[in-house]
Amino acid sequence: MAYDPQKHNRRSIRLKGHDYSSPGQYFLTLCVQNRPCLFGEIKNGEMILNTAGQMINEWWNKISGKFSNAQLDVYQIMPNHFHAIVGIINPQKNVGVDPRVNPKKGNSRNKGGKPQDETKGGHVGPPQPDSPEPDFETQPASIPAISQWFKTMTMNEYIRGVKENLFPPFDRKLWQRNYYDHIIRDEQSLQRIREYIINNPAQWEEDQNNPKNF
């Protein structure tokens, strides 16, 4: 099935009979319920994360701590949705970080050697290997488990933020009930989807998730 971002960003499709805990790379898209822009805004073709967006960023980078054989690739937090590539590796193999992914969070620096503004972007590589130990029990990865855990943890923290007047309220649920996943079959598809994710902010004016285009 050819990759069509307009169609695939709109609905969730599960491949019947596929084991979503099997090793491979998967493209995920999650959308905010009713698609209000809760996580920041696009300025000059760049995503600027607000406090809620930074929270989303922090929880996504805990995925590898929660799921012992999950491997994060590029991702992009958008004002009202989220794109990511996540790999599931064979737990029997000691697989290192793919050198093609973007720089690690916490080690991102600009050409002048200064740390990059953490409110900008949203597509980085895996967490630092020397990051603090997670305060939750790890488990084997599957795409449904990763999606559900991430949505639950971010919604719980978002609710706390609403109660503390840090975040704007949302309508019943933070995320839409379902999500879209796409199994990445080959290197060509992987590179194409990476480019789509990274360039997503620059295409915001045409994005169907932009409230102007509803």
GROMACS elastic network, one bead per residue, 0.5 to 0.9 nm:
[ bonds ]
;  ai    aj funct       b0    kb
    1     4     6  0.88572   500
    3     7     6  0.85216   500
    3     8     6  0.73932   500
    3   182     6  0.83537   500
    3   189     6  0.78443   500
    3   192     6  0.89486   500
    3   193     6  0.82697   500
    4     7     6  0.54988   500
    4     8     6  0.58175   500
    4     9     6  0.81857   500
    5     8     6  0.50280   500
    5     9     6  0.55008   500
    5    10     6  0.82783   500
    5   193     6  0.88100   500
    5   196     6  0.81722   500
    6     9     6  0.55203   500
    6    10     6  0.66266   500
    6   207     6  0.82688   500
    6   208     6  0.74183   500
    7    10     6  0.53325   500
    7    11     6  0.70337   500
    8    11     6  0.59001   500
    8    12     6  0.72196   500
    8    13     6  0.81050   500
    8    29     6  0.83982   500
    8   180     6  0.66680   500
    8   181     6  0.81113   500
    8   182     6  0.80567   500
    9    12     6  0.80060   500
    9    29     6  0.64902   500
    9    30     6  0.84998   500
    9    31     6  0.87396   500
    9   179     6  0.88689   500
    9   180     6  0.67548   500
    9   208     6  0.85788   500
    9   209     6  0.86865   500
   10    29     6  0.89681   500
   10   179     6  0.89759   500
   10   180     6  0.77142   500
   10   208     6  0.84712   500
   10   209     6  0.87603   500
   11   178     6  0.80124   500
   11   179     6  0.69237   500
   11   180     6  0.57964   500
   12    29     6  0.85288   500
   12   178     6  0.63094   500
   12   181     6  0.64345   500
   12   182     6  0.89109   500
   13   179     6  0.80467   500
   13   180     6  0.59150   500
   13   181     6  0.64703   500
   13   182     6  0.77348   500
   14    17     6  0.87071   500
   14    18     6  0.80063   500
   14   180     6  0.79547   500
   14   181     6  0.70197   500
   14   182     6  0.81624   500
   15    18     6  0.56421   500
   15    19     6  0.88555   500
   15   182     6  0.86043   500
   15   183     6  0.85975   500
   16    19     6  0.88585   500
   18    21     6  0.88265   500
   18    22     6  0.83655   500
   19    22     6  0.55364   500
   19   142     6  0.84395   500
   20    23     6  0.82205   500
   20    24     6  0.88229   500
   20    88     6  0.88879   500
   20   141     6  0.87571   500
   20   142     6  0.54333   500
   20   143     6  0.55441   500
   20   144     6  0.72389   500
   21    24     6  0.86367   500
   21    88     6  0.70402   500
   21   140     6  0.80533   500
   21   141     6  0.60476   500
   21   143     6  0.64687   500
   21   144     6  0.85051   500
   21   145     6  0.89522   500
   22    88     6  0.67796   500
   22    89     6  0.78392   500
   22    90     6  0.78359   500
   22   141     6  0.87766   500
   22   142     6  0.74843   500
   23    87     6  0.71684   500
   23    90     6  0.57324   500
   23    91     6  0.89021   500
   24    86     6  0.85236   500
   24    87     6  0.55982   500
   24    88     6  0.53529   500
   24    89     6  0.66258   500
   24    90     6  0.88494   500
   24   183     6  0.75858   500
   24   184     6  0.74002   500
   24   185     6  0.81849   500
   25    71     6  0.88347   500
   25    73     6  0.89931   500
   25    85     6  0.67451   500
   25    86     6  0.57502   500
   25    88     6  0.63336   500
   25    89     6  0.85868   500
   25   182     6  0.87036   500
   25   183     6  0.63463   500
   25   184     6  0.54837   500
   25   185     6  0.78260   500
   25   190     6  0.82602   500
   26    84     6  0.81925   500
   26    85     6  0.55235   500
   26    86     6  0.54583   500
   26    87     6  0.61581   500
   26    88     6  0.82028   500
   26   143     6  0.79122   500
   26   181     6  0.65470   500
   26   182     6  0.55986   500
   26   184     6  0.55131   500
   26   185     6  0.88881   500
   27    83     6  0.73649   500
   27    84     6  0.58084   500
   27    86     6  0.66370   500
   27    87     6  0.88714   500
   27   180     6  0.80211   500
   27   181     6  0.54753   500
   27   183     6  0.64696   500
   27   184     6  0.68342   500
   27   190     6  0.88014   500
   27   193     6  0.76989   500
   28    82     6  0.79459   500
   28    83     6  0.57102   500
   28    84     6  0.52593   500
   28    85     6  0.62109   500
   28    86     6  0.76627   500
   28   143     6  0.86555   500
   28   147     6  0.84814   500
   28   179     6  0.72744   500
   28   180     6  0.56998   500
   28   182     6  0.66389   500
   29    81     6  0.71476   500
   29    82     6  0.55549   500
   29    84     6  0.66616   500
   29   179     6  0.59757   500
   29   180     6  0.51305   500
   29   181     6  0.65588   500
   29   182     6  0.89492   500
   30    80     6  0.88797   500
   30    81     6  0.56050   500
   30    82     6  0.52051   500
   30    83     6  0.67448   500
   30    84     6  0.89176   500
   30   147     6  0.84039   500
   30   151     6  0.87895   500
   30   175     6  0.70972   500
   30   176     6  0.72572   500
   30   178     6  0.77327   500
   30   179     6  0.51220   500
   30   180     6  0.67167   500
   31    34     6  0.81788   500
   31    35     6  0.65267   500
   31    80     6  0.61737   500
   31    82     6  0.63721   500
   31    83     6  0.89564   500
   31   174     6  0.87496   500
   31   175     6  0.58508   500
   31   176     6  0.57846   500
   31   177     6  0.89684   500
   31   178     6  0.86057   500
   31   179     6  0.72428   500
   31   209     6  0.85886   500
   32    36     6  0.67774   500
   32    37     6  0.80646   500
   32    38     6  0.80801   500
   32    79     6  0.89611   500
   32    80     6  0.53502   500
   32    81     6  0.56854   500
   32    82     6  0.84914   500
   32   170     6  0.89920   500
   32   173     6  0.82017   500
   32   174     6  0.57313   500
   32   176     6  0.56605   500
   33    36     6  0.74141   500
   33    80     6  0.85291   500
   33   170     6  0.78986   500
   33   171     6  0.69747   500
   33   172     6  0.82354   500
   33   173     6  0.61710   500
   33   174     6  0.56109   500
   33   177     6  0.79044   500
   34    80     6  0.88780   500
   34   171     6  0.76755   500
   34   174     6  0.89797   500
   34   175     6  0.84582   500
   34   176     6  0.75079   500
   35    38     6  0.83483   500
   35    79     6  0.85879   500
   35    80     6  0.52807   500
   35    81     6  0.73792   500
   35   175     6  0.86637   500
   35   176     6  0.86331   500
   35   209     6  0.69607   500
   35   210     6  0.83770   500
   35   211     6  0.76389   500
   36    39     6  0.89720   500
   36    79     6  0.78062   500
   36    80     6  0.58040   500
   36   170     6  0.81537   500
   36   211     6  0.75973   500
   37    40     6  0.66436   500
   37    41     6  0.73797   500
   37    78     6  0.82679   500
   37    81     6  0.83154   500
   37   210     6  0.84962   500
   37   211     6  0.81980   500
   38    41     6  0.85114   500
   38    50     6  0.81698   500
   38    52     6  0.69778   500
   38    53     6  0.74784   500
   38    79     6  0.59274   500
   38    80     6  0.59899   500
   38   167     6  0.79350   500
   38   168     6  0.71909   500
   38   169     6  0.89222   500
   38   170     6  0.84594   500
   39    48     6  0.84637   500
   39    49     6  0.59333   500
   39    50     6  0.56962   500
   39    51     6  0.74271   500
   39    52     6  0.53093   500
   39    54     6  0.78107   500
   39    55     6  0.88563   500
   39    56     6  0.79387   500
   39    77     6  0.76106   500
   39    78     6  0.68714   500
   39    80     6  0.63962   500
   39    81     6  0.84321   500
   40    47     6  0.71149   500
   40    48     6  0.55885   500
   40    51     6  0.80138   500
   40    52     6  0.76614   500
   40    53     6  0.61433   500
   40    77     6  0.88357   500
   40    78     6  0.73508   500
   40    79     6  0.50060   500
   40    80     6  0.82185   500
   40   119     6  0.88653   500
   41    46     6  0.82783   500
   41    47     6  0.58984   500
   41    48     6  0.54375   500
   41    49     6  0.68002   500
   41    50     6  0.78235   500
   41    78     6  0.76155   500
   41    79     6  0.54638   500
   42    45     6  0.59591   500
   42    46     6  0.53302   500
   42    48     6  0.59863   500
   42    49     6  0.87382   500
   42    78     6  0.79910   500
   42    79     6  0.73367   500
   42   201     6  0.64899   500
   42   202     6  0.82900   500
   42   204     6  0.73579   500
   43    46     6  0.52779   500
   43    47     6  0.64690   500
   43    48     6  0.68850   500
   43   201     6  0.86552   500
   44    47     6  0.84804   500
   44   201     6  0.88225   500
   44   202     6  0.77244   500
   45   199     6  0.86429   500
   45   200     6  0.86068   500
   45   201     6  0.52916   500
   45   203     6  0.73660   500
   45   204     6  0.73823   500
   46   120     6  0.71090   500
   46   121     6  0.65112   500
   46   200     6  0.89178   500
   46   201     6  0.54399   500
   46   202     6  0.64916   500
   47    76     6  0.85711   500
   47    77     6  0.75642   500
   47    78     6  0.65672   500
   47    79     6  0.76598   500
   47   119     6  0.80886   500
   47   120     6  0.57744   500
   47   121     6  0.53390   500
   47   122     6  0.73101   500
   47   201     6  0.58637   500
   47   202     6  0.86551   500
   48    53     6  0.84238   500
   48    78     6  0.87339   500
   48    79     6  0.85872   500
   48   118     6  0.88895   500
   48   119     6  0.54358   500
   48   121     6  0.66380   500
   48   122     6  0.85580   500
   49    52     6  0.74398   500
   49    54     6  0.59129   500
   49    57     6  0.88711   500
   49    77     6  0.79722   500
   49    78     6  0.83408   500
   49    79     6  0.79970   500
   49   118     6  0.79261   500
   49   120     6  0.59401   500
   49   121     6  0.76304   500
   49   122     6  0.79001   500
   50    53     6  0.50750   500
   50    54     6  0.62380   500
   50    55     6  0.87009   500
   50   119     6  0.66398   500
   51    54     6  0.51044   500
   51    55     6  0.63420   500
   51    56     6  0.88230   500
   51   119     6  0.82206   500
   51   166     6  0.77256   500
   51   167     6  0.76001   500
   52    56     6  0.63669   500
   52    57     6  0.86916   500
   52   158     6  0.71882   500
   52   161     6  0.80753   500
   52   166     6  0.80693   500
   52   167     6  0.63779   500
   52   168     6  0.89983   500
   53    56     6  0.50106   500
   53    57     6  0.62228   500
   53    58     6  0.86987   500
   53    77     6  0.71746   500
   53    78     6  0.84084   500
   53    79     6  0.80173   500
   53   119     6  0.79471   500
   53   122     6  0.88417   500
   54    58     6  0.62279   500
   54    59     6  0.87765   500
   54   118     6  0.76047   500
   54   119     6  0.66156   500
   54   122     6  0.87692   500
   55    58     6  0.51133   500
   55    59     6  0.63649   500
   55    60     6  0.87193   500
   55   154     6  0.74916   500
   55   157     6  0.80479   500
   55   158     6  0.82081   500
   56    59     6  0.53377   500
   56    60     6  0.62584   500
   56    61     6  0.87597   500
   56    77     6  0.78337   500
   56   150     6  0.88205   500
   56   154     6  0.63311   500
   56   158     6  0.89834   500
   57    60     6  0.53221   500
   57    61     6  0.64237   500
   57    77     6  0.74055   500
   57   122     6  0.69422   500
   58    61     6  0.53034   500
   58    62     6  0.67028   500
   59    62     6  0.51414   500
   59    63     6  0.70564   500
   59   150     6  0.69175   500
   59   153     6  0.74202   500
   59   154     6  0.67329   500
   60    63     6  0.55327   500
   60    64     6  0.85542   500
   60    72     6  0.88111   500
   60   150     6  0.68248   500
   60   154     6  0.88748   500
   61    64     6  0.68981   500
   61    65     6  0.81263   500
   61    72     6  0.79542   500
   61   105     6  0.80980   500
   61   125     6  0.87239   500
   61   126     6  0.67448   500
   61   127     6  0.57065   500
   62    65     6  0.52123   500
   62    66     6  0.63859   500
   62    67     6  0.86963   500
   62   127     6  0.74845   500
   62   134     6  0.76336   500
   62   150     6  0.89400   500
   63    66     6  0.51843   500
   63    67     6  0.59443   500
   63    68     6  0.86067   500
   63    70     6  0.70956   500
   63    71     6  0.82660   500
   63    72     6  0.78115   500
   63   127     6  0.89541   500
   63   146     6  0.72774   500
   63   149     6  0.87590   500
   63   150     6  0.76331   500
   64    67     6  0.52140   500
   64    68     6  0.61115   500
   64    69     6  0.71716   500
   64    70     6  0.53655   500
   64    71     6  0.62253   500
   64    72     6  0.71133   500
   64   126     6  0.76738   500
   64   127     6  0.75875   500
   64   138     6  0.88973   500
   65    68     6  0.63973   500
   65    70     6  0.85134   500
   65   127     6  0.87740   500
   65   133     6  0.75657   500
   65   134     6  0.59343   500
   65   136     6  0.83474   500
   65   137     6  0.87321   500
   65   138     6  0.66939   500
   66    70     6  0.85222   500
   66   134     6  0.72088   500
   66   135     6  0.89817   500
   66   136     6  0.67503   500
   66   137     6  0.65904   500
   66   139     6  0.63361   500
   66   140     6  0.84337   500
   66   141     6  0.85010   500
   66   146     6  0.87576   500
   67    70     6  0.54781   500
   67    71     6  0.87646   500
   67   137     6  0.88178   500
   67   138     6  0.54143   500
   67   139     6  0.50173   500
   67   140     6  0.53321   500
   67   141     6  0.50330   500
   67   142     6  0.84104   500
   67   145     6  0.89799   500
   67   146     6  0.76171   500
   68    71     6  0.86802   500
   68    91     6  0.75961   500
   68   138     6  0.60328   500
   68   139     6  0.59680   500
   68   140     6  0.56294   500
   68   141     6  0.67274   500
   69    87     6  0.82908   500
   69    88     6  0.58386   500
   69    89     6  0.54147   500
   69    90     6  0.68637   500
   69    91     6  0.55373   500
   69   139     6  0.83748   500
   69   140     6  0.61311   500
   69   141     6  0.58773   500
   70    86     6  0.68887   500
   70    87     6  0.57218   500
   70    89     6  0.63912   500
   70   140     6  0.79111   500
   70   141     6  0.57732   500
   70   142     6  0.82387   500
   70   146     6  0.87205   500
   71    85     6  0.88747   500
   71    86     6  0.57814   500
   71    88     6  0.61147   500
   71    89     6  0.71023   500
   71    97     6  0.76546   500
   71    98     6  0.89060   500
   71   126     6  0.70564   500
   72    75     6  0.82045   500
   72    84     6  0.80939   500
   72    85     6  0.66208   500
   72    87     6  0.61961   500
   72    88     6  0.88522   500
   72    97     6  0.86890   500
   72   101     6  0.86281   500
   72   124     6  0.88433   500
   72   125     6  0.64192   500
   72   126     6  0.51816   500
   72   127     6  0.82918   500
   73    84     6  0.71295   500
   73    85     6  0.52290   500
   73    86     6  0.56118   500
   73    87     6  0.72205   500
   73    97     6  0.89670   500
   73    98     6  0.81253   500
   73   100     6  0.87998   500
   73   101     6  0.57362   500
   73   102     6  0.75796   500
   73   123     6  0.83957   500
   73   124     6  0.74465   500
   73   125     6  0.55836   500
   73   126     6  0.66614   500
   73   194     6  0.85969   500
   74    83     6  0.85500   500
   74    84     6  0.60104   500
   74    85     6  0.58278   500
   74    86     6  0.80083   500
   74   101     6  0.62662   500
   74   102     6  0.65094   500
   74   122     6  0.85830   500
   74   123     6  0.51348   500
   74   124     6  0.56277   500
   74   125     6  0.59524   500
   74   126     6  0.84956   500
   74   194     6  0.65377   500
   74   197     6  0.74409   500
   74   198     6  0.74564   500
   75    82     6  0.75349   500
   75    83     6  0.54413   500
   75    85     6  0.61891   500
   75    86     6  0.85940   500
   75   122     6  0.64622   500
   75   124     6  0.66317   500
   75   125     6  0.81610   500
   75   194     6  0.81525   500
   75   197     6  0.64297   500
   75   198     6  0.72348   500
   76    81     6  0.86681   500
   76    82     6  0.58712   500
   76    83     6  0.51552   500
   76    84     6  0.62770   500
   76   121     6  0.72644   500
   76   124     6  0.82933   500
   76   197     6  0.59906   500
   76   198     6  0.64577   500
   76   199     6  0.89277   500
   76   200     6  0.75848   500
   76   201     6  0.83594   500
   77    80     6  0.80446   500
   77    81     6  0.64971   500
   77    83     6  0.65217   500
   77    84     6  0.84719   500
   77   121     6  0.77632   500
   77   122     6  0.53456   500
   77   123     6  0.74620   500
   77   201     6  0.89919   500
   78    81     6  0.51459   500
   78    82     6  0.56419   500
   78    83     6  0.78829   500
   78   122     6  0.81636   500
   78   200     6  0.79982   500
   78   201     6  0.70630   500
   78   204     6  0.88272   500
   79    82     6  0.82803   500
   79   209     6  0.89201   500
   79   210     6  0.83966   500
   80   209     6  0.72255   500
   80   210     6  0.80988   500
   81   175     6  0.87297   500
   81   209     6  0.76936   500
   83   197     6  0.63032   500
   83   200     6  0.89276   500
   84   123     6  0.83381   500
   84   194     6  0.86328   500
   84   197     6  0.72799   500
   85   184     6  0.89766   500
   85   190     6  0.86888   500
   85   193     6  0.83236   500
   85   194     6  0.76969   500
   85   197     6  0.87304   500
   86   143     6  0.84554   500
   88    91     6  0.85715   500
   88   141     6  0.65859   500
   88   142     6  0.73432   500
   88   143     6  0.83577   500
   89    92     6  0.84945   500
   89    93     6  0.75232   500
   89    94     6  0.87537   500
   89    95     6  0.73642   500
   89   141     6  0.86951   500
   90    93     6  0.55447   500
   90    94     6  0.82142   500
   90    95     6  0.83023   500
   91    94     6  0.74051   500
   91    95     6  0.88155   500
   91   140     6  0.80296   500
   95    98     6  0.85132   500
   96    99     6  0.86460   500
   97   100     6  0.85459   500
   97   101     6  0.79342   500
   97   125     6  0.86481   500
   97   126     6  0.75653   500
   98   101     6  0.59395   500
   99   102     6  0.79707   500
   99   103     6  0.89092   500
  101   104     6  0.85344   500
  101   124     6  0.74705   500
  101   125     6  0.56117   500
  101   126     6  0.82653   500
  102   105     6  0.89603   500
  102   123     6  0.72408   500
  102   126     6  0.83750   500
  103   106     6  0.87979   500
  103   107     6  0.68470   500
  103   108     6  0.58493   500
  103   109     6  0.86733   500
  103   123     6  0.89805   500
  103   124     6  0.56872   500
  103   125     6  0.52423   500
  103   126     6  0.79983   500
  104   107     6  0.53785   500
  104   108     6  0.61645   500
  104   124     6  0.59097   500
  104   126     6  0.55541   500
  104   127     6  0.59275   500
  104   128     6  0.62721   500
  105   108     6  0.59507   500
  105   118     6  0.88991   500
  105   124     6  0.60079   500
  105   125     6  0.62946   500
  105   126     6  0.67518   500
  105   127     6  0.55922   500
  105   128     6  0.65829   500
  106   109     6  0.85456   500
  106   115     6  0.80455   500
  106   116     6  0.88908   500
  106   118     6  0.87089   500
  106   127     6  0.77206   500
  106   128     6  0.69951   500
  107   115     6  0.74734   500
  107   116     6  0.88118   500
  107   128     6  0.77734   500
  108   114     6  0.85570   500
  108   115     6  0.60023   500
  108   116     6  0.59408   500
  108   118     6  0.89704   500
  108   124     6  0.82570   500
  109   112     6  0.76436   500
  109   113     6  0.54941   500
  109   114     6  0.53505   500
  109   116     6  0.51387   500
  109   117     6  0.89088   500
  110   113     6  0.54465   500
  110   114     6  0.57071   500
  110   115     6  0.63949   500
  110   116     6  0.58884   500
  111   114     6  0.75023   500
  112   115     6  0.88232   500
  113   116     6  0.88517   500
  115   118     6  0.83478   500
  116   119     6  0.86497   500
  116   120     6  0.78839   500
  117   120     6  0.56941   500
  117   121     6  0.85242   500
  118   121     6  0.75627   500
  118   122     6  0.81868   500
  119   122     6  0.79765   500
  121   124     6  0.80924   500
  121   198     6  0.86650   500
  121   201     6  0.86855   500
  122   198     6  0.86436   500
  123   197     6  0.80424   500
  123   198     6  0.65327   500
  124   127     6  0.87427   500
  125   128     6  0.89156   500
  126   129     6  0.83254   500
  127   130     6  0.84546   500
  127   131     6  0.70973   500
  128   131     6  0.53170   500
  129   132     6  0.87763   500
  130   133     6  0.85055   500
  131   134     6  0.86113   500
  132   135     6  0.89427   500
  133   136     6  0.87945   500
  134   137     6  0.77546   500
  134   138     6  0.84341   500
  140   145     6  0.89321   500
  141   144     6  0.86857   500
  141   145     6  0.67315   500
  141   146     6  0.66302   500
  142   145     6  0.52397   500
  142   146     6  0.60869   500
  142   147     6  0.85854   500
  143   146     6  0.51324   500
  143   147     6  0.61038   500
  143   148     6  0.85386   500
  143   181     6  0.82943   500
  144   147     6  0.51945   500
  144   148     6  0.60407   500
  144   149     6  0.84924   500
  145   148     6  0.51903   500
  145   149     6  0.59574   500
  145   150     6  0.84057   500
  146   149     6  0.53055   500
  146   150     6  0.60386   500
  146   151     6  0.84944   500
  147   150     6  0.52932   500
  147   151     6  0.60884   500
  147   152     6  0.85240   500
  147   179     6  0.80601   500
  148   151     6  0.52058   500
  148   152     6  0.60109   500
  148   153     6  0.85449   500
  149   152     6  0.51454   500
  149   153     6  0.60500   500
  149   154     6  0.84709   500
  150   153     6  0.53314   500
  150   154     6  0.60531   500
  150   155     6  0.83769   500
  151   154     6  0.53561   500
  151   155     6  0.59368   500
  151   156     6  0.85230   500
  151   174     6  0.79483   500
  151   175     6  0.67622   500
  152   155     6  0.52096   500
  152   156     6  0.61283   500
  152   157     6  0.86704   500
  153   156     6  0.52379   500
  153   157     6  0.62996   500
  153   158     6  0.85161   500
  154   157     6  0.51834   500
  154   158     6  0.59118   500
  154   159     6  0.85348   500
  154   174     6  0.82713   500
  155   159     6  0.60903   500
  155   160     6  0.86660   500
  155   173     6  0.75873   500
  155   174     6  0.57245   500
  155   175     6  0.77119   500
  156   159     6  0.51917   500
  156   160     6  0.65113   500
  156   161     6  0.87842   500
  157   160     6  0.50557   500
  157   161     6  0.62497   500
  157   162     6  0.87475   500
  158   162     6  0.62394   500
  158   163     6  0.87031   500
  158   166     6  0.87969   500
  158   167     6  0.69868   500
  158   169     6  0.87054   500
  158   174     6  0.78849   500
  159   162     6  0.50765   500
  159   163     6  0.63328   500
  159   164     6  0.86803   500
  159   167     6  0.83107   500
  159   169     6  0.80579   500
  159   170     6  0.88034   500
  159   174     6  0.87635   500
  160   163     6  0.51414   500
  160   164     6  0.62707   500
  160   165     6  0.86459   500
  160   166     6  0.84976   500
  160   167     6  0.87019   500
  161   164     6  0.50612   500
  161   165     6  0.61074   500
  161   167     6  0.52411   500
  161   168     6  0.82640   500
  161   169     6  0.89469   500
  162   166     6  0.57277   500
  162   168     6  0.60566   500
  162   169     6  0.58132   500
  162   170     6  0.86217   500
  163   166     6  0.75928   500
  163   167     6  0.82435   500
  163   169     6  0.88303   500
  164   167     6  0.78240   500
  165   168     6  0.72799   500
  165   169     6  0.88229   500
  170   173     6  0.67011   500
  170   174     6  0.61379   500
  171   174     6  0.70432   500
  173   176     6  0.70540   500
  173   177     6  0.81536   500
  175   178     6  0.81931   500
  175   179     6  0.88954   500
  176   179     6  0.71416   500
  184   187     6  0.81059   500
  184   189     6  0.62607   500
  184   190     6  0.61233   500
  184   193     6  0.86786   500
  185   188     6  0.85195   500
  185   189     6  0.67649   500
  185   190     6  0.77042   500
  186   189     6  0.55036   500
  186   190     6  0.62934   500
  186   191     6  0.88969   500
  187   191     6  0.62151   500
  187   192     6  0.85905   500
  188   191     6  0.53308   500
  188   192     6  0.62384   500
  188   193     6  0.86800   500
  189   192     6  0.50716   500
  189   193     6  0.60782   500
  189   194     6  0.84549   500
  190   193     6  0.53154   500
  190   194     6  0.60950   500
  190   195     6  0.86622   500
  191   194     6  0.50420   500
  191   195     6  0.62104   500
  191   196     6  0.86134   500
  192   195     6  0.52330   500
  192   196     6  0.62491   500
  192   197     6  0.87736   500
  193   197     6  0.61421   500
  193   198     6  0.85922   500
  194   197     6  0.52173   500
  194   198     6  0.61890   500
  194   199     6  0.84816   500
  195   198     6  0.52304   500
  195   199     6  0.59134   500
  195   200     6  0.82969   500
  196   199     6  0.52725   500
  196   200     6  0.58778   500
  197   200     6  0.52049   500
  197   201     6  0.83591   500
  198   201     6  0.74225   500
  198   202     6  0.86873   500
  199   202     6  0.55007   500
  199   203     6  0.67208   500
  200   203     6  0.51814   500
  200   204     6  0.64558   500
  200   207     6  0.81275   500
  201   204     6  0.51687   500
  201   205     6  0.86317   500
  201   207     6  0.88846   500
  202   205     6  0.77999   500
  203   206     6  0.56343   500
  203   207     6  0.61219   500
  204   208     6  0.83024   500
  204   209     6  0.81793   500
  204   210     6  0.65019   500
  205   208     6  0.85134   500
  205   210     6  0.68241   500
  205   212     6  0.80333   500
  205   213     6  0.81675   500
  206   209     6  0.86283   500
  206   210     6  0.74340   500
  206   213     6  0.74174   500
  207   210     6  0.54035   500
  207   211     6  0.89139   500
  207   213     6  0.72121   500
  208   211     6  0.77474   500
  208   212     6  0.83675   500
  208   213     6  0.55231   500
  208   214     6  0.65233   500
  209   212     6  0.83051   500
  209   213     6  0.69052   500
  209   214     6  0.69443   500
  210   213     6  0.54491   500
  210   214     6  0.68610   500
  211   214     6  0.52845   500
